[in-house]
């Protein structure tokens, strides 16, 4: 088993679009109408939108590969790229998705650790994310990883308003020690 994480570039746009649509569909199609899924996928994952996001210097995408095949991806945001105003000391995990056939292999944890590494490198004091209130498996995973619910916000799936829990991890000292390359930390 070979696992590799690498940063996405503009040359990866079509692959990013494919994995984004596939993983989002796998995760949410059974709980949402086909019309709302199509509206969301067309808006969030069209090539122009993804190009804008990957070109934003405050956003980063990472692919995770399992035995040479892309198994999922991570998107993190800082500064004004965050979807909520959480301050300059925060990093947002906007997307973390693993293809269903690669779940239960620890890949989500590796991507989460990559987000923590990025947060430590950028001297962020907290990491936060939004997770759909009905996504019980993801909520349990984030709680296990030390996140706590700190609020909620609306998320629109097509024309349907849904609620995401905002979950935050603020005890970053361990991650700074684990991931920082700076001697003073």
TORTOR-421389 format. One record per residue: residue in one letter; chain; x, y, z of N, C-alpha, C, O in turn; residue number from 1. Coordinates in steps of 0.02 Angstrom, whole numbers, plus 50000, padded with zeros to 5 digits. Each point is the difference from the previous one (the first is absolute). Example, Ala and Ser with C-alpha at 12.3 -4.5 7.8 and 13.67 -1.06 7.14 Angstrom:
<gulums>
("A","A",(50660,49716,50390),(49955,50059,50000),(50045,50060,50000),(50052,49999,50033),1)
("S","A",(49930,50054,49931),(50042,50059,50003),(49961,50055,50037),(50025,50055,50008),2)
</gulums>
This chain:
<gulums>
("X","A",(50042,49941,50000),(49958,50059,50000),(50045,50062,50000),(50041,50009,50044),1)
("X","A",(49949,50033,49905),(50038,50062,49995),(49950,50059,50003),(49952,50002,49962),2)
("X","A",(50061,50044,50084),(49957,50059,50008),(50043,50061,49989),(50056,50006,50026),3)
("X","A",(49918,50040,49934),(50037,50061,49984),(49952,50060,50001),(49944,49995,49975),4)
("X","A",(50078,50061,50054),(49961,50062,50000),(50040,50051,49961),(50060,50010,50012),5)
("X","A",(49906,50023,49942),(50034,50053,49962),(49953,50059,49988),(49940,49992,49997),6)
("X","A",(50090,50067,49997),(49962,50061,49988),(49975,50000,49927),(50036,49981,49954),7)
("X","A",(49903,50042,50037),(49970,50005,49933),(50024,50065,49967),(50015,50049,50033),8)
("X","A",(49989,49948,49901),(50018,50058,49959),(49946,50012,49948),(49953,49960,49994),9)
("X","A",(50054,50094,49969),(49952,50014,49947),(49995,49944,49948),(49948,49990,49969),10)
("X","A",(50107,49974,50022),(50000,49944,49952),(49955,49943,50023),(49982,49956,49961),11)
("X","A",(49999,50045,50103),(49958,49947,50028),(49925,50016,49998),(49960,49962,50027),12)
("X","A",(50020,50093,49942),(49930,50023,50004),(49949,49947,49981),(49952,49989,50037),13)
("X","A",(50057,49977,49908),(49951,49951,49978),(49997,49940,50047),(49947,49972,50013),14)
("X","A",(50111,50007,50012),(50002,49945,50049),(49965,50022,50064),(49962,49962,50030),15)
("X","A",(50052,50099,49992),(49968,50027,50060),(49925,50003,49991),(49963,49982,50046),16)
("X","A",(50014,50039,49896),(49928,50002,49987),(49970,49930,50004),(49948,49990,50032),17)
("X","A",(50085,49962,49937),(49974,49931,50000),(49995,49972,50071),(49949,49972,50019),18)
("X","A",(50105,50035,50020),(50000,49972,50068),(49951,50038,50045),(49969,49971,50044),19)
("X","A",(50024,50094,49945),(49953,50041,50039),(49928,49977,49988),(49963,49989,50048),20)
("X","A",(50019,50004,49890),(49931,49979,49983),(49988,49929,50025),(49948,49987,50030),21)
("X","A",(50099,49969,49958),(49991,49930,50022),(49991,49994,50075),(49953,49967,50023),22)
("X","A",(50091,50065,50015),(49997,49992,50073),(49940,50035,50030),(49969,49975,50047),23)
("X","A",(50013,50084,49927),(49942,50036,50026),(49936,49960,49985),(49956,49994,50043),24)
("X","A",(50040,49979,49896),(49942,49959,49981),(49995,49939,50045),(49946,49984,50026),25)
("X","A",(50109,49981,49984),(49999,49940,50042),(49976,50016,50071),(49965,49961,50032),26)
("X","A",(50055,50097,49993),(49986,50019,50069),(49928,50023,50010),(49970,49985,50051),27)
("X","A",(50003,50052,49901),(49937,50035,50013),(49941,49984,49953),(49945,50024,50013),28)
("X","A",(50064,49938,49934),(49946,49990,49952),(49939,49965,50029),(49944,50014,49979),29)
("X","A",(50066,49942,50069),(49943,49963,50028),(49958,50042,50047),(49943,49980,50016),30)
("X","A",(50082,50077,50008),(49963,50042,50047),(49974,50064,49969),(49970,50041,50034),31)
("X","A",(50040,49968,49900),(49980,50062,49967),(49967,49985,49933),(50013,49948,49970),32)
("X","A",(49945,50098,50008),(49966,49990,49936),(50050,50004,49943),(50050,50036,50005),33)
("X","A",(49936,49928,49940),(50045,50005,49942),(50007,50072,49974),(50053,50020,49977),34)
("X","A",(49893,50018,50026),(50002,50069,49976),(50047,50043,50042),(50040,50039,49974),35)
("X","A",(49955,49954,50093),(50043,50039,50043),(50073,49977,49995),(50045,50042,50004),36)
("X","A",(49966,49894,49988),(50069,49976,49990),(50029,50028,49936),(50057,50025,50001),37)
("X","A",(49905,49972,49945),(50025,50026,49936),(50015,50075,50005),(50052,50022,49977),38)
("X","A",(49903,50016,50053),(50010,50072,50007),(50064,50014,50040),(50040,50044,49981),39)
("X","A",(49971,49919,50074),(50059,50012,50040),(50063,49979,49963),(50049,50038,49998),40)
("X","A",(49951,49904,49972),(50060,49975,49965),(50019,50046,49943),(50059,50015,49989),41)
("X","A",(49890,50009,49973),(50014,50045,49944),(50029,50066,50023),(50043,50029,49966),42)
("X","A",(49936,49995,50091),(50025,50064,50027),(50068,49992,50033),(50046,50038,49985),43)
("X","A",(49961,49914,50059),(50060,49994,50042),(50059,49970,49963),(50057,50016,50016),44)
("X","A",(49931,49941,49935),(50055,49962,49971),(50008,50011,49925),(50030,49958,49966),45)
("X","A",(49945,50098,50007),(50014,50014,49930),(50073,50022,49995),(50029,50023,50049),46)
("X","A",(50000,49969,49892),(50072,50013,49992),(50019,50072,50016),(50053,50012,50028),47)
("X","A",(49905,50036,49953),(50016,50070,50015),(50003,50012,50075),(50046,50033,50025),48)
("X","A",(49906,49939,50012),(49999,50008,50073),(50062,49968,50032),(50032,50030,50042),49)
("X","A",(49983,49909,49937),(50058,49966,50028),(50065,50036,49982),(50046,50002,50041),50)
("X","A",(49958,50025,49899),(50060,50038,49981),(50009,50062,50045),(50055,50015,50021),51)
("X","A",(49891,50020,49993),(50003,50058,50045),(50024,49978,50069),(50042,50033,50030),52)
("X","A",(49931,49912,49995),(50018,49976,50067),(50073,49978,50004),(50035,50017,50047),53)
("X","A",(49987,49945,49903),(50069,49974,50003),(50050,50056,49987),(50058,49995,50020),54)
("X","A",(49921,50059,49948),(50044,50057,49986),(50003,50049,50059),(50043,50044,50001),55)
("X","A",(49913,49948,50048),(49999,50045,50058),(50059,49982,50045),(50007,49943,50022),56)
("X","A",(50034,50107,49992),(50060,49987,50040),(49984,49981,50073),(50045,49977,50036),57)
("X","A",(49893,50032,49986),(49980,49983,50068),(49963,49933,50003),(49974,49981,50053),58)
("X","A",(50024,49983,49892),(49969,49934,49997),(50050,49950,49973),(50041,50017,49957),59)
("X","A",(49956,49922,50068),(50044,49946,49976),(49960,49936,49995),(49958,49985,50042),60)
("X","A",(50055,49978,49905),(49971,49934,49989),(50055,49948,50002),(50056,50012,49977),61)
("X","A",(49929,49930,50051),(50047,49944,50002),(49964,49936,49980),(49944,49987,50024),62)
("X","A",(50087,49974,49933),(49976,49933,49983),(50033,49950,50046),(50058,50009,50020),63)
("X","A",(49905,49938,49997),(50030,49943,50033),(49992,49940,49953),(49945,49987,49975),64)
("X","A",(50110,49978,50013),(49999,49942,49956),(50012,49937,50041),(50037,49999,50048),65)
("X","A",(49929,49949,49930),(50006,49934,50032),(50021,49952,49945),(49962,49989,49952),66)
("X","A",(50097,49981,50054),(50027,49956,49949),(49997,50031,49930),(49983,49966,49952),67)
("X","A",(50034,50098,50043),(50005,50033,49936),(49936,50031,49973),(50001,50035,49950),68)
("X","A",(49942,49953,50082),(49937,50028,49976),(49976,50054,50049),(50003,49991,50061),69)
("X","A",(49973,50064,49912),(49974,50054,50042),(49939,49974,50037),(49952,49978,49970),70)
("X","A",(50052,50025,50097),(49948,49972,50043),(49957,50054,50032),(49946,49985,50025),71)
("X","A",(50077,50078,49974),(49962,50053,50031),(50039,50065,49999),(50053,50005,49969),72)
("X","A",(49919,50045,50066),(50034,50064,50000),(49980,50042,50061),(49952,49985,50036),73)
("X","A",(50087,50067,49974),(49993,50047,50055),(50003,50070,49971),(50039,50014,49955),74)
("X","A",(49918,50031,50071),(50006,50072,49984),(50002,50038,50066),(49957,49990,50043),75)
("X","A",(50093,50053,49964),(50005,50042,50060),(50001,50073,49978),(50024,50017,49945),76)
("X","A",(49951,50027,50099),(49997,50072,49988),(50026,50038,50060),(49991,49979,50057),77)
("X","A",(50043,50076,49929),(50020,50047,50052),(49978,50070,49979),(49976,50011,49944),78)
("X","A",(50035,50036,50102),(49986,50071,49987),(49930,50009,49970),(49952,49969,50024),79)
("X","A",(50042,50073,49923),(49935,50015,49972),(49970,49944,49957),(49943,50005,49978),80)
("X","A",(50094,49941,50010),(49972,49944,49963),(49953,49957,50043),(49963,49959,49973),81)
("X","A",(50039,50049,50093),(49956,49962,50044),(49927,50016,49983),(49984,50057,49983),82)
("X","A",(49973,49894,50022),(49929,50010,49984),(49962,50036,50055),(49944,50023,49989),83)
("X","A",(50085,49982,50070),(49973,50039,50056),(50057,50043,50027),(50058,49981,49997),84)
("X","A",(49925,50077,50030),(50051,50043,50029),(50020,49972,50068),(49965,50010,50050),85)
("X","A",(50091,49955,49952),(50024,49969,50061),(50065,50030,50025),(50026,49979,50052),86)
("X","A",(50000,50069,49912),(50062,50034,50022),(50061,49973,49966),(50000,49945,49972),87)
("X","A",(50053,50095,50030),(50062,49982,49967),(50039,49947,50037),(50050,49974,49973),88)
("X","A",(49929,50007,50088),(50035,49947,50036),(49968,49932,49988),(50015,49952,50035),89)
("X","A",(49940,50044,49914),(49962,49939,49987),(50016,49971,49931),(50018,50036,49953),90)
("X","A",(49976,49899,50043),(50003,49964,49937),(49935,49961,49994),(49978,49967,50047),91)
("X","A",(49990,50037,49895),(49939,49963,49987),(50015,49938,49958),(50035,50004,49950),92)
("X","A",(49937,49940,50071),(49998,49940,49958),(49933,50005,49964),(49948,49984,50029),93)
("X","A",(50053,50037,49908),(49937,50008,49964),(49975,49934,49971),(49940,49986,50000),94)
("X","A",(50107,49973,49976),(49981,49936,49971),(50051,49947,50020),(50061,50011,49998),95)
("X","A",(49913,49932,50021),(50042,49941,50011),(49957,49940,49981),(49954,49982,50035),96)
("X","A",(50062,49989,49907),(49960,49946,49972),(50044,49942,49978),(50053,50010,49971),97)
("X","A",(49923,49930,50043),(50034,49938,49979),(49949,49960,49959),(49942,49993,50021),98)
("X","A",(50080,49980,49922),(49956,49957,49960),(49978,49941,50044),(50038,49976,50042),99)
("X","A",(49900,50002,49949),(49972,49949,50044),(50042,49936,50001),(50006,49969,50053),100)
("X","A",(50022,50011,49892),(50039,49938,49999),(50066,50005,50038),(50032,49949,50013),101)
("X","A",(49988,50112,50006),(50062,50009,50038),(49987,50021,50072),(50047,50013,50037),102)
("X","A",(49891,49989,49983),(49985,50018,50069),(50018,49942,50046),(50004,49942,49979),103)
("X","A",(50007,50074,50084),(50019,49952,50052),(50072,49975,49990),(50018,49945,50023),104)
("X","A",(50024,50095,49944),(50071,49985,49993),(50043,50053,50035),(50061,49999,49992),105)
("X","A",(49909,50045,50046),(50037,50051,50035),(50019,50061,49958),(50038,50043,50023),106)
("X","A",(49935,49962,49917),(50019,50055,49955),(49971,50067,50023),(50032,50052,49993),107)
("X","A",(49907,49947,50034),(49971,50061,50026),(50042,50029,50057),(50010,50061,50004),108)
("X","A",(50014,49896,50038),(50043,50022,50056),(50065,50030,49973),(50024,50050,50027),109)
("X","A",(50004,49920,49921),(50061,50027,49971),(49988,50069,49969),(50042,50044,50007),110)
("X","A",(49901,49965,49960),(49984,50067,49973),(49988,50050,50055),(50021,50058,49996),111)
("X","A",(49946,49920,50057),(49989,50045,50057),(50068,50020,50030),(50010,50058,50018),112)
("X","A",(50035,49894,49989),(50067,50016,50025),(50037,50047,49953),(50038,50043,50023),113)
("X","A",(49951,49950,49912),(50030,50047,49952),(49974,50071,50013),(50038,50048,49998),114)
("X","A",(49897,49958,50015),(49972,50066,50016),(50032,50029,50063),(50014,50059,50003),115)
("X","A",(49996,49899,50047),(50033,50022,50061),(50072,50022,49987),(50024,50048,50030),116)
("X","A",(50010,49916,49926),(50068,50018,49982),(50001,50069,49967),(50042,50042,50016),117)
("X","A",(49911,49970,49937),(49996,50065,49967),(49985,50055,50052),(50030,50053,49998),118)
("X","A",(49924,49933,50048),(49983,50049,50053),(50062,50016,50042),(50013,50059,50015),119)
("X","A",(50025,49890,50003),(50060,50012,50041),(50052,50041,49961),(50031,50045,50028),120)
("X","A",(49978,49938,49908),(50048,50037,49958),(49982,50074,49996),(50043,50043,49995),121)
("X","A",(49892,49971,50006),(49976,50069,49992),(49985,50033,50068),(49971,50054,50002),122)
("X","A",(50047,49912,50052),(49993,50026,50068),(49927,50017,50017),(49986,50050,50032),123)
("X","A",(49968,49906,49947),(49929,50009,50016),(49986,49969,50068),(50028,49948,50017),124)
("X","A",(49928,50084,50020),(49984,49977,50068),(49939,49954,50002),(49991,49964,50048),125)
("X","A",(49968,50038,49900),(49942,49956,49999),(49985,49977,49929),(50015,50034,49951),126)
("X","A",(49956,49907,50046),(49977,49971,49937),(49926,49987,50007),(49977,49975,50052),127)
("X","A",(49985,50042,49897),(49927,49992,50004),(49974,49972,49934),(50034,50002,49948),128)
("X","A",(49905,49972,50055),(49967,49973,49940),(49925,50001,50011),(49976,50007,50056),129)
("X","A",(49988,49988,49889),(49927,49992,50003),(49983,49929,49978),(50027,49974,49951),130)
("X","A",(49928,49994,50086),(49980,49931,49984),(49924,49996,50006),(49971,50023,50050),131)
("X","A",(49997,49947,49901),(49927,49994,49998),(49976,49965,50063),(50027,49948,50020),132)
("X","A",(49922,50080,50011),(49974,49973,50063),(49977,49928,49994),(49995,49965,50051),133)
("X","A",(49990,50012,49889),(49977,49930,49990),(50057,49952,49982),(49988,49940,49991),134)
("X","A",(50072,50086,50002),(50057,49958,49982),(50032,49973,50065),(50053,50022,50021),135)
("X","A",(49913,49929,50008),(50019,49974,50066),(50070,49969,50001),(50036,50007,50049),136)
("X","A",(49982,49958,49897),(50066,49969,49998),(50055,50052,50002),(50050,49993,50035),137)
("X","A",(49942,50061,49925),(50050,50053,50000),(50003,50036,50067),(50055,50015,50025),138)
("X","A",(49888,49998,50004),(49999,50034,50066),(50037,49958,50052),(50039,50026,50039),139)
("X","A",(49948,49909,49961),(50034,49955,50047),(50076,50000,49988),(50039,50001,50047),140)
("X","A",(49981,49998,49890),(50071,50002,49983),(50033,50064,50025),(50053,49997,50032),141)
("X","A",(49915,50060,49955),(50030,50063,50022),(50003,50005,50076),(50048,50027,50027),142)
("X","A",(49901,49949,50008),(50002,49999,50073),(50058,49957,50025),(50036,50019,50046),143)
("X","A",(49973,49923,49923),(50055,49956,50018),(50068,50034,49990),(50048,49986,50035),144)
("X","A",(49955,50059,49916),(50062,50035,49984),(50009,50064,50040),(50046,50038,49987),145)
("X","A",(49908,49974,50061),(50009,50057,50045),(49962,50063,49983),(50012,50052,50031),146)
("X","A",(49944,49945,49920),(49959,50057,49982),(49938,50003,50044),(49974,49948,50020),147)
("X","A",(50003,50112,49995),(49938,50010,50038),(49954,50047,49962),(50023,50043,49963),148)
("X","A",(49912,49947,50046),(49953,50044,49967),(50001,50069,50033),(49994,50005,50061),149)
("X","A",(50015,50046,49898),(50003,50068,50026),(49947,50046,49969),(49998,50059,50017),150)
("X","A",(49961,49915,49940),(49948,50041,49968),(49968,49962,49943),(50006,49939,49995),151)
("X","A",(49959,50098,49963),(49969,49971,49941),(49991,50056,49948),(50003,50059,50016),152)
("X","A",(49986,49920,49922),(49984,50048,49947),(49959,49965,49947),(49995,49939,49998),153)
("X","A",(49975,50101,49959),(49959,49973,49946),(50045,49979,49942),(50051,50031,49986),154)
("X","A",(49928,49915,49981),(50033,49975,49940),(49944,49987,49950),(49950,49970,50018),155)
("X","A",(50059,50052,49921),(49947,49990,49950),(50019,49946,49951),(50051,50003,49966),156)
("X","A",(49905,49947,50031),(50005,49946,49952),(49946,50015,49947),(49942,49982,50010),157)
("X","A",(50079,50050,49936),(49950,50023,49952),(49958,50053,50034),(50026,50050,50025),158)
("X","A",(49907,49939,49976),(49956,50049,50032),(49981,49981,50071),(49958,50033,50031),159)
("X","A",(50071,49913,49995),(49984,49977,50067),(50051,50026,50051),(50060,49989,49993),160)
("X","A",(49915,50044,50058),(50044,50023,50054),(50011,49942,50049),(49952,49970,50024),161)
("X","A",(50111,50016,49989),(50019,49948,50049),(50043,50032,50053),(50022,50057,49993),162)
("X","A",(49990,49906,50060),(50040,50028,50055),(50064,49959,50008),(49999,49939,50004),163)
("X","A",(50057,50097,49999),(50065,49970,50015),(50019,50019,50071),(49989,50056,50022),164)
("X","A",(50039,49896,50013),(50031,50015,50064),(50070,50028,49985),(50035,49975,49957),165)
("X","A",(49983,50077,50079),(50069,50024,49997),(50037,49965,50057),(49980,50004,50058),166)
("X","A",(50073,49962,49924),(50041,49963,50049),(50070,50029,49998),(50027,50014,49947),167)
("X","A",(50002,49994,50113),(50064,50035,50006),(50048,49959,50044),(49980,49967,50048),168)
("X","A",(50083,50038,49934),(50053,49971,50041),(50047,50057,50016),(50028,50032,49956),169)
("X","A",(49981,49981,50109),(50041,50056,50020),(50063,49980,50037),(50045,50041,50009),170)
("X","A",(49961,49897,50012),(50061,49979,50035),(50052,49980,49948),(50009,49941,49984),171)
("X","A",(50026,50109,49990),(50046,49990,49944),(50072,49987,50022),(50042,49985,49957),172)
("X","A",(49974,50020,50106),(50070,49994,50021),(50032,49934,49979),(50057,49999,49976),173)
("X","A",(49906,49946,50032),(50028,49936,49980),(50015,49998,49925),(50051,49973,49978),174)
("X","A",(49904,50057,49982),(50010,50000,49928),(50058,50045,49981),(50037,49984,49953),175)
("X","A",(49973,50071,50083),(50057,50043,49985),(50065,49961,50013),(50047,50005,49961),176)
("X","A",(49955,49958,50094),(50060,49960,50015),(50009,49945,49948),(50056,49988,49977),177)
("X","A",(49890,49979,50004),(50005,49944,49955),(50018,50020,49928),(50035,49964,49966),178)
("X","A",(49940,50094,50012),(50006,50017,49929),(50045,50058,49985),(50019,50009,49942),179)
("X","A",(50000,50031,50106),(50041,50059,49986),(50072,49980,49987),(50027,49954,50031),180)
("X","A",(50003,50080,49921),(50071,49989,49986),(50043,50055,50033),(50061,50000,49992),181)
("X","A",(49906,50046,50043),(50037,50054,50032),(50026,49977,50069),(49963,49971,50040),182)
("X","A",(50100,50044,49973),(50032,49978,50061),(49968,50029,50063),(49998,49966,50051),183)
("X","A",(49977,50096,49945),(49974,50031,50061),(49934,49969,50023),(49981,50011,50058),184)
("X","A",(49985,49952,49901),(49938,49967,50022),(50019,49932,50025),(49956,49962,50021),185)
</gulums>
